Amino acid sequence: MLDRIRILAQVVESGSFSRAARALNLAPSSVTRTIDTLEQQLGVPLFKRSTRQLVLTEQGEYFLARSVRLLEEADQLVQSLQPLPEAPRGPLRVSVFESFGAAWLAPRLPAFLARYPGVRLEIELDNRLVDLDAENVDVAVRIGRPADSGLHARKLLTNRTLLVASPGYLAQQGEPAHPDELAAHNCLIRGQGRQRQHWHFRRGTERRKVAVQGNLASVGGTPLLCAAQAGCGLLLLSSWMVQQGLDDGSLQSVLPDWQASPYEDRHDEIYAVFRGGRFLKPQTRAFIDFLIEAIAPLQEETR
């Protein structure tokens, strides 16, 4: 029964019988027979046969949701009996959005490779939304939970943003004492410069929404960070990007008594997104575990 449930879960995750067969290294006819046998054993249809898309019936959704726990418990039981798991080996392809990859992940990759020397790691720093299946990506680090229900996600971090500027800029232009004074400053904008930008500030029960503008806008944070350190303006950016500048003195915190955010009622969250939650390659699981372990101190700082 458990083997049949595993095949059912893979069919749902893959989105088709043929893709599930490839993932499981089985013949498509074998996968189809397994699902047919499972339906006969349960006495209910698991898929709606009249649609072109692969859609679970209500009974199928109910059965899969509860049987997944059985699979996880069975896997944990088997793993608990293994004294020493085999060290992860083989290729691992990872896609990371540019600013996080350059500022936070890249300096930590040597530690991962030292821990798992058998892994051949390929990293892509790109702000586009990659298709994990089409581009054979094992793990993608993204802002926001994926809308694709066929993907799995582990939350890594809730973003905390800080308002900063270089000491040189503040000495020349003056340090603002209140958010309303930002209108007189050059603000480095995250996003499309053609769009009207607002920064939001909170201090106790006070709330301020400030329209900001400046001479540099970027979807990625790295150009803005470089410009801020060079004295070009004020910058509102994630703490994990500006912390090194604060530590080495190239940046200085501005309006530290106010909690600043580019959003009024929302926080950006960073997720590790991956395929096949119960059928992960060892190197994929090792990388996700490494991310969670390495980011734990940063997560504590954002609380």
NUROGU-419263 format. One record per residue: residue number from 1; x, y, z of N, C-alpha, C in turn. Coordinates in steps of 0.2 Angstrom, whole numbers. Layout:
BEGIN
NODE/num/n_x/n_y/n_z/ca_x/ca_y/ca_z/c_x/c_y/c_z
NODE/NUM/X/Y/Z/X/Y/Z/X/Y/Z
...
END
This chain:
BEGIN
NODE/num/n_x/n_y/n_z/ca_x/ca_y/ca_z/c_x/c_y/c_z
NODE/1/4/-6/0/0/0/0/4/6/0
NODE/2/10/7/4/14/12/5/17/14/-2
NODE/3/20/9/-6/23/10/-12/18/13/-17
NODE/4/12/11/-17/7/13/-21/5/21/-19
NODE/5/5/22/-13/4/29/-11/9/34/-13
NODE/6/16/31/-13/21/35/-15/21/37/-23
NODE/7/18/32/-27/17/33/-34/12/38/-35
NODE/8/6/38/-31/1/42/-31/4/49/-30
NODE/9/7/50/-24/10/57/-23/15/60/-28
NODE/10/19/55/-31/23/58/-36/19/60/-43
NODE/11/14/56/-44/9/58/-50/7/65/-49
NODE/12/4/66/-43/1/73/-41/7/78/-41
NODE/13/13/77/-39/18/82/-39/20/83/-46
NODE/14/21/78/-50/23/79/-57/18/82/-61
NODE/15/12/81/-60/7/84/-64/5/79/-70
NODE/16/8/74/-71/6/69/-76/9/62/-74
NODE/17/6/57/-77/8/50/-77/15/49/-80
NODE/18/16/52/-86/22/51/-89/28/54/-85
NODE/19/27/61/-83/32/64/-79/34/60/-73
NODE/20/29/58/-69/30/54/-63/33/47/-65
NODE/21/32/44/-71/36/38/-72/43/40/-73
NODE/22/45/45/-77/52/47/-77/55/49/-71
NODE/23/52/52/-66/54/54/-60/56/47/-56
NODE/24/51/42/-57/52/36/-53/56/31/-56
NODE/25/58/32/-63/61/27/-67/57/21/-68
NODE/26/51/22/-69/46/17/-71/43/18/-78
NODE/27/40/12/-80/36/13/-87/30/17/-85
NODE/28/28/21/-90/21/24/-89/15/19/-88
NODE/29/16/14/-91/10/9/-90/10/6/-83
NODE/30/16/5/-80/17/3/-73/13/8/-68
NODE/31/15/14/-70/12/19/-65/4/19/-66
NODE/32/2/19/-72/-6/19/-73/-9/13/-70
NODE/33/-6/7/-70/-8/1/-67/-8/1/-60
NODE/34/-3/5/-57/-3/5/-50/-9/10/-47
NODE/35/-10/15/-51/-16/20/-49/-22/16/-49
NODE/36/-23/12/-55/-29/8/-56/-30/3/-50
NODE/37/-25/0/-48/-25/-5/-43/-27/-2/-36
NODE/38/-24/4/-35/-25/8/-29/-33/10/-28
NODE/39/-35/12/-34/-42/14/-34/-47/8/-33
NODE/40/-45/3/-36/-49/-3/-35/-49/-6/-27
NODE/41/-43/-5/-24/-42/-7/-17/-46/-2/-13
NODE/42/-46/4/-14/-50/9/-10/-57/9/-12
NODE/43/-59/7/-18/-66/7/-20/-68/14/-21
NODE/44/-64/19/-23/-66/26/-25/-61/28/-30
NODE/45/-64/33/-35/-59/35/-40/-55/41/-37
NODE/46/-49/41/-39/-44/46/-36/-43/52/-41
NODE/47/-44/51/-47/-43/56/-52/-50/57/-56
NODE/48/-51/63/-58/-57/65/-62/-55/63/-70
NODE/49/-58/58/-72/-56/55/-79/-58/60/-85
NODE/50/-63/64/-83/-66/67/-89/-63/74/-91
NODE/51/-58/76/-87/-54/82/-88/-48/81/-92
NODE/52/-45/85/-96/-39/85/-99/-33/86/-94
NODE/53/-34/90/-89/-29/91/-83/-30/85/-78
NODE/54/-24/84/-75/-24/79/-70/-27/82/-63
NODE/55/-33/80/-62/-36/83/-56/-39/78/-51
NODE/56/-37/79/-45/-39/74/-40/-47/75/-38
NODE/57/-50/69/-37/-57/69/-35/-57/72/-27
NODE/58/-62/73/-25/-63/75/-18/-60/70/-13
NODE/59/-62/63/-15/-60/58/-11/-52/57/-12
NODE/60/-50/58/-18/-42/58/-19/-39/63/-15
NODE/61/-41/69/-15/-38/74/-11/-38/72/-3
NODE/62/-43/70/-1/-44/68/6/-39/62/8
NODE/63/-39/57/3/-34/51/4/-27/53/4
NODE/64/-25/58/-1/-18/59/-1/-16/64/5
NODE/65/-20/69/7/-18/73/12/-17/69/18
NODE/66/-20/64/20/-19/60/26/-14/55/25
NODE/67/-13/52/19/-8/47/18/-1/49/18
NODE/68/0/56/16/6/59/16/9/58/23
NODE/69/6/59/28/8/59/35/11/52/36
NODE/70/8/47/33/10/40/34/17/39/31
NODE/71/17/42/25/24/41/21/29/44/25
NODE/72/28/50/28/33/54/31/35/50/38
NODE/73/30/47/41/32/43/47/36/37/45
NODE/74/34/34/40/38/28/37/45/30/36
NODE/75/46/35/32/52/37/30/57/39/36
NODE/76/54/42/41/57/44/47/59/38/51
NODE/77/55/33/51/56/26/54/62/23/51
NODE/78/62/23/45/67/19/41/74/23/42
NODE/79/74/30/42/80/34/43/83/33/50
NODE/80/78/32/55/81/31/61/84/25/62
NODE/81/83/20/58/87/14/58/94/14/55
NODE/82/95/19/51/101/19/47/106/23/52
NODE/83/112/19/54/117/22/58/120/29/55
NODE/84/122/28/49/126/34/46/124/34/39
NODE/85/120/40/37/118/40/30/124/42/25
NODE/86/123/39/19/128/40/14/129/48/13
NODE/87/135/50/12/136/57/11/134/59/4
NODE/88/130/65/4/128/67/-2/133/68/-8
NODE/89/131/66/-14/136/66/-19/132/68/-26
NODE/90/136/71/-31/132/72/-37/131/79/-38
NODE/91/128/81/-44/126/88/-46/121/91/-42
NODE/92/121/97/-41/116/101/-37/115/108/-41
NODE/93/110/110/-44/109/116/-47/104/121/-43
NODE/94/106/127/-41/103/131/-37/102/138/-40
NODE/95/96/141/-40/95/147/-43/93/152/-37
NODE/96/97/158/-36/96/162/-31/95/169/-34
NODE/97/90/173/-31/89/180/-33/96/184/-31
NODE/98/98/189/-36/104/191/-36/107/194/-30
NODE/99/103/199/-27/106/202/-21/107/197/-15
NODE/100/102/193/-14/103/188/-8/109/183/-10
NODE/101/110/181/-16/115/177/-18/122/180/-17
NODE/102/122/186/-19/129/189/-19/131/192/-12
NODE/103/126/194/-8/128/197/-2/128/192/4
NODE/104/124/187/3/123/183/9/125/176/8
NODE/105/123/173/2/124/166/1/131/164/-2
NODE/106/134/168/-6/140/167/-9/146/166/-4
NODE/107/146/170/1/152/169/6/151/163/10
NODE/108/145/160/10/144/154/14/145/147/10
NODE/109/145/148/4/146/142/-1/152/138/1
NODE/110/158/141/2/164/137/4/163/132/10
NODE/111/159/134/15/158/130/20/153/124/18
NODE/112/148/125/14/144/120/12/149/115/8
NODE/113/153/117/3/157/113/-1/162/109/3
NODE/114/165/112/9/169/109/13/166/103/17
NODE/115/159/104/19/156/99/22/154/93/18
NODE/116/152/95/11/150/90/7/154/90/1
NODE/117/160/87/1/165/88/-5/163/84/-11
NODE/118/158/79/-10/156/75/-16/150/79/-20
NODE/119/148/85/-18/143/88/-21/146/93/-27
NODE/120/143/93/-33/145/97/-38/140/103/-39
NODE/121/142/108/-36/137/114/-35/137/119/-41
NODE/122/131/120/-44/131/125/-49/126/131/-47
NODE/123/128/137/-47/124/142/-44/122/147/-50
NODE/124/116/149/-50/114/154/-54/111/160/-51
NODE/125/114/166/-51/112/172/-48/107/176/-53
NODE/126/101/176/-52/97/179/-57/90/181/-54
NODE/127/88/187/-56/81/190/-53/75/187/-56
NODE/128/76/183/-62/70/181/-65/67/175/-61
NODE/129/61/173/-63/57/168/-59/59/161/-64
NODE/130/63/157/-61/65/151/-65/59/146/-65
NODE/131/59/142/-70/54/136/-70/59/130/-68
NODE/132/58/127/-62/62/122/-59/62/116/-64
NODE/133/56/114/-66/56/108/-70/59/109/-77
NODE/134/57/115/-80/60/116/-87/68/117/-87
NODE/135/70/120/-82/77/121/-82/81/117/-77
NODE/136/78/112/-75/82/107/-71/85/110/-65
NODE/137/82/114/-61/84/117/-55/82/113/-49
NODE/138/86/112/-45/85/108/-39/82/112/-33
NODE/139/85/118/-32/83/123/-27/83/130/-29
NODE/140/77/134/-28/77/141/-30/76/145/-23
NODE/141/80/150/-22/79/154/-16/75/160/-19
NODE/142/69/161/-17/64/167/-19/62/171/-14
NODE/143/59/177/-16/55/181/-11/48/179/-12
NODE/144/45/177/-7/38/175/-7/36/168/-9
NODE/145/31/165/-6/29/158/-7/27/157/-14
NODE/146/29/152/-17/27/150/-24/20/149/-25
NODE/147/17/152/-30/10/150/-32/9/144/-35
NODE/148/14/140/-37/14/134/-40/13/129/-35
NODE/149/7/125/-34/5/121/-29/9/114/-30
NODE/150/13/113/-35/17/107/-36/24/108/-33
NODE/151/25/114/-31/32/115/-28/31/115/-20
NODE/152/37/113/-17/37/114/-10/41/120/-8
NODE/153/40/122/-2/44/128/1/46/128/8
NODE/154/52/130/10/54/131/17/55/138/18
NODE/155/52/141/23/53/148/24/60/149/28
NODE/156/64/153/25/71/154/27/71/160/32
NODE/157/68/166/30/69/172/33/63/177/32
NODE/158/61/181/37/57/187/36/61/193/36
NODE/159/61/196/30/65/202/29/64/208/34
NODE/160/69/211/36/69/217/40/73/222/36
NODE/161/70/228/35/73/233/31/76/239/35
NODE/162/81/242/34/85/247/37/86/253/33
NODE/163/85/259/35/86/265/32/94/267/33
NODE/164/98/268/28/105/269/29/107/274/24
NODE/165/113/277/26/117/282/21/124/282/23
NODE/166/128/284/19/135/284/20/137/290/25
NODE/167/142/290/29/143/296/34/145/302/29
NODE/168/148/301/23/149/307/19/143/310/17
NODE/169/138/306/15/132/309/12/128/313/18
NODE/170/128/310/24/125/314/29/128/320/31
NODE/171/135/320/31/139/326/33/138/332/28
NODE/172/137/330/21/136/335/16/129/337/16
NODE/173/124/332/16/117/334/15/113/335/22
NODE/174/116/333/27/112/333/34/108/327/35
NODE/175/108/325/41/104/319/43/97/321/45
NODE/176/92/317/42/85/319/43/83/317/50
NODE/177/79/321/54/77/319/60/70/317/60
NODE/178/67/317/55/60/314/54/58/312/47
NODE/179/54/307/47/53/304/40/51/309/35
NODE/180/47/314/37/44/319/32/50/323/29
NODE/181/56/323/32/62/327/29/65/323/23
NODE/182/63/317/22/66/313/16/64/316/9
NODE/183/59/320/9/57/323/3/62/328/0
NODE/184/67/330/5/72/335/3/78/331/1
NODE/185/78/324/1/84/320/0/84/316/-6
NODE/186/90/314/-9/90/309/-14/89/302/-11
NODE/187/84/299/-13/83/292/-11/84/287/-16
NODE/188/88/282/-15/89/277/-20/84/272/-20
NODE/189/81/271/-26/74/267/-26/75/260/-28
NODE/190/72/255/-24/71/248/-26/65/247/-30
NODE/191/66/245/-36/60/244/-41/61/248/-47
NODE/192/55/249/-50/55/253/-57/55/260/-55
NODE/193/59/264/-58/59/271/-56/53/275/-59
NODE/194/50/273/-64/44/276/-67/38/276/-62
NODE/195/38/271/-57/33/270/-53/33/275/-47
NODE/196/28/278/-44/28/282/-38/30/278/-32
NODE/197/35/280/-29/37/276/-23/36/279/-16
NODE/198/34/275/-12/33/277/-5/36/273/0
NODE/199/39/276/5/42/272/11/37/273/17
NODE/200/37/268/21/32/268/27/36/268/33
NODE/201/34/272/38/38/272/44/33/271/50
NODE/202/35/268/55/31/267/61/36/267/67
NODE/203/33/271/72/36/272/79/31/272/84
NODE/204/30/267/88/24/266/92/18/266/89
NODE/205/14/271/90/7/272/87/7/277/81
NODE/206/13/280/80/14/284/74/15/281/68
NODE/207/12/283/63/13/280/56/14/286/51
NODE/208/19/285/47/20/290/42/21/287/35
NODE/209/18/289/30/19/287/23/22/293/19
NODE/210/28/291/16/32/297/13/34/295/6
NODE/211/32/300/2/34/299/-5/41/301/-6
NODE/212/45/296/-10/52/297/-10/54/297/-18
NODE/213/59/300/-19/62/300/-26/69/301/-26
NODE/214/72/299/-32/80/300/-32/82/299/-39
NODE/215/89/299/-40/91/298/-47/94/291/-49
NODE/216/92/286/-45/94/279/-46/89/275/-44
NODE/217/87/270/-48/82/265/-47/85/258/-49
NODE/218/84/253/-46/86/246/-48/81/241/-45
NODE/219/80/236/-49/76/230/-47/81/226/-42
NODE/220/87/225/-43/92/222/-39/95/227/-34
NODE/221/97/224/-28/99/229/-23/106/231/-23
NODE/222/110/227/-27/118/228/-27/120/235/-30
NODE/223/117/237/-35/119/244/-38/117/249/-33
NODE/224/111/249/-29/109/254/-24/114/254/-18
NODE/225/116/248/-16/121/247/-11/127/251/-12
NODE/226/130/249/-18/136/252/-20/135/260/-20
NODE/227/130/262/-23/129/270/-23/128/273/-16
NODE/228/125/269/-12/124/272/-5/131/272/-2
NODE/229/135/267/-2/141/267/1/146/273/-2
NODE/230/145/275/-9/148/280/-12/146/287/-10
NODE/231/140/287/-6/138/294/-4/133/297/-9
NODE/232/129/293/-13/124/295/-17/118/297/-15
NODE/233/116/294/-9/109/295/-6/107/291/-1
NODE/234/101/291/1/98/287/7/95/280/4
NODE/235/96/275/7/94/268/5/90/265/10
NODE/236/84/262/8/80/257/12/81/250/9
NODE/237/84/246/13/86/239/10/86/234/16
NODE/238/86/228/14/86/222/19/92/222/23
NODE/239/91/221/29/97/221/34/103/216/32
NODE/240/101/211/29/106/206/27/111/209/22
NODE/241/108/214/18/112/217/13/117/223/16
NODE/242/114/226/21/118/232/23/122/231/29
NODE/243/121/225/32/124/224/39/132/225/38
NODE/244/135/222/33/142/223/33/144/230/32
NODE/245/141/234/29/142/241/28/141/245/35
NODE/246/136/243/39/136/246/45/142/244/50
NODE/247/144/237/49/149/235/53/156/238/51
NODE/248/157/239/45/164/242/43/164/250/43
NODE/249/158/253/44/157/260/45/156/264/38
NODE/250/155/260/32/154/263/26/147/266/26
NODE/251/142/263/30/135/265/31/134/267/38
NODE/252/129/271/39/126/273/45/119/273/45
NODE/253/116/270/51/109/270/52/106/277/52
NODE/254/100/277/49/96/284/49/89/283/52
NODE/255/87/287/56/81/287/59/80/280/63
NODE/256/85/278/67/85/272/70/79/270/75
NODE/257/75/276/77/70/275/81/63/273/78
NODE/258/64/273/71/58/272/67/59/265/63
NODE/259/54/261/63/54/255/59/52/257/52
NODE/260/56/256/47/55/258/40/54/252/36
NODE/261/50/253/31/48/247/26/45/250/20
NODE/262/47/247/14/44/249/8/37/247/7
NODE/263/34/243/12/27/241/12/23/244/18
NODE/264/17/245/17/13/247/23/11/241/27
NODE/265/8/236/25/6/231/29/8/224/27
NODE/266/14/223/25/17/217/22/24/216/23
NODE/267/26/210/24/34/209/25/36/204/19
NODE/268/41/205/16/44/200/12/47/194/15
NODE/269/46/189/13/48/183/16/52/179/11
NODE/270/58/176/13/62/172/8/61/165/9
NODE/271/60/161/4/59/154/4/64/150/0
NODE/272/65/144/2/69/139/-2/63/135/-5
NODE/273/63/135/-12/58/132/-16/61/126/-19
NODE/274/58/120/-19/60/114/-22/55/109/-24
NODE/275/57/104/-28/52/99/-31/53/93/-27
NODE/276/47/89/-27/48/82/-24/49/82/-17
NODE/277/45/84/-12/46/85/-5/48/79/-2
NODE/278/45/73/-4/47/67/-1/52/62/-5
NODE/279/54/65/-11/59/61/-15/65/65/-16
NODE/280/67/69/-11/73/74/-12/79/70/-13
NODE/281/83/72/-18/90/70/-19/94/72/-12
NODE/282/99/67/-10/102/69/-4/106/76/-4
NODE/283/108/77/-10/112/84/-10/107/90/-9
NODE/284/101/89/-12/96/94/-11/94/95/-4
NODE/285/92/90/-1/91/90/7/96/93/11
NODE/286/102/91/9/108/94/13/109/101/12
NODE/287/108/104/6/108/111/4/103/115/8
NODE/288/97/112/8/91/116/12/93/116/19
NODE/289/95/110/22/96/110/29/102/115/31
NODE/290/107/115/26/113/120/27/110/127/27
NODE/291/106/129/22/103/136/22/99/137/29
NODE/292/95/133/31/91/134/37/96/135/43
NODE/293/101/131/44/106/131/49/110/138/49
NODE/294/112/139/43/116/145/42/112/152/43
NODE/295/106/152/41/102/158/42/99/159/49
NODE/296/99/154/53/96/154/60/98/161/64
NODE/297/105/162/64/107/168/68/104/175/65
NODE/298/103/175/58/100/181/55/93/181/56
NODE/299/89/176/56/82/175/58/81/178/65
NODE/300/86/176/70/85/179/77/85/186/77
NODE/301/90/189/72/91/197/72/85/200/70
NODE/302/81/197/66/75/200/63/69/200/67
NODE/303/69/197/73/63/196/77/62/202/82
END
